[in-house]
Amino acid sequence: MKLEIAEPVDGVVNVALIGRLDTPGVDKIETKLTASLVPRGARAIVDLSQVEFAGSLAIRMFITIAKALARNNGKLVLYAPQPLLQQVFETASLNDIVPIRADAATAAALARG
Amino acid sequence: MNPGQSKSVENSPGSTDREPLSGGSRAADHAGRTVLATHATVTDAVTLREDLKSYLVVIEQDEPVARHSIGLEPLTVGRDSARDIVLADAQVSRLHLQILLVNGEVVVEDLGSSNGTFLEGRRLTAPAVLPPEGWVQVGARVLKHERRSQREIEREEELRRDLEKARSYVQSLLPPPIGSGSIRTDWFFRPSTQLGGDAFSYGALDEEHFAAYLVDVAGHGVGAAMHSVTVLNVLRQRALPKTDFRDPAQVLSSLNTMFPMESHDELYFTIWYGVYSRLTRRLSFAAAGHHPGFLFARGAEPLPLRTPGPMIGAVPQPLYVNADAQVPPDAVLYLFSDGAFEITGADGRQSGLDEFLPLLGVDDPDATQEAERIYRAVRRRARPGPLDDDCSILILRFD
């Protein structure tokens, strides 16, 4: 599992996740992702186009970070999930809690507010 | 749609990746200066790193059963009692393979076995390096290379004992199968090594109504298991205030009020909850972040029983809705956790619900064993070693 965090553009941080968000994958990135976004109340968008799988721990990670950011004047928006991920997110009604958009531009616009 | 409202369902279908010492330990000391790590932490970590040793862990039916230290002297593996590791398996040759350290790396070599040694799914034709966390398959057994310090092994052993206690407790709360009557049940529950948060139950609410539900707490370990047990107990004892347990959406709303994740160690859970009326043969149900249950009836496509709604505890006052379905004679309802279908195959490919569904609704000569048969089929598809998550399969048969 790889995590790439870009420098902010117009106040929005783009995070790219690459690999499988199963239990080991989440264990590998969760602390770094949380520490990179939450303390600074980032407005962040997360590129999921290269994530092959997301389990329940991944959903929990996104919810926890989104809630922590919301308390800190930040925002988390996910974008470009593959069909299998989209199905998992729909089952979990994740969109009710963490917004999910089709592409980076609409995700960034939402993150900016 | 408000809670309690109903709608009809259409009848359609290696490396541990530790941070480097300097990176992970950056902190300000009391004088406000930035230090990379204290002397104590460096010493501790160096000692730990030097203490790392390679072990071969024997895994049988998802469970680690033995751990052997790997050294410069070859560890021989075979069916013969003279071997260092004896595997009582007809597929294993008397002298099957050997494993040893060569230049600090673990090397595995097949010694002319009849049925072969498979490294990460590929048959060995020459000695090969077995990396940390790598595995070989020999007959029905899996041999995994773990690189651990003595301290890590002791911690793991302690955790394993705690998990075993928690697992026994969860299993003790699961209901006995019902073998006769107008509703018969069968189930199979296989906790993962780390113990996920699955739990389920069923039972009569009154003379007319029969409830069944399956809970899956997001996370692993004792914490997730104990959370699922708490939820299970609340449902079994009907301990939700001002709640009609015949109304699935109302039950989910009450659970959400009782279990906000902020107050429960950031744990949330998914649930499928259904209530069957013996009088009307209607099944009313609601789900919270959970994939559908499936109703199978003769001559009809499998009916997915799904409703929208977020997982329990994630947001305050979410909207849960009821749906219902008519239950034809001899229909079968399948409930299962995501651990039953989110499977990684031996080739590394991820399978999902589409691959799982064909395992259901198959005429089974011994219906009381169907849940276990389904699990065995899932197990055969999965890569060797323990499954990633708990696997729960609950089957209800209606007369």
Interface residues (C-beta under 8 A of the other chain):
Chain A: R20 D22 T23 K28 E52 F53 G55 S56 L57 I59 R60 I63 T64 K67 L84 Q87 T91 A92 S93 L94 D96 I97
Chain B: D17 Q194 D216 A218 G219 H220 M261 E262 E266 L267 Y268 T270 G289 H290 H291 R306 P308 G309 P310 M311 A314 V315 P318 D338 E342 T344 Q350 G352 L353 D388 D389
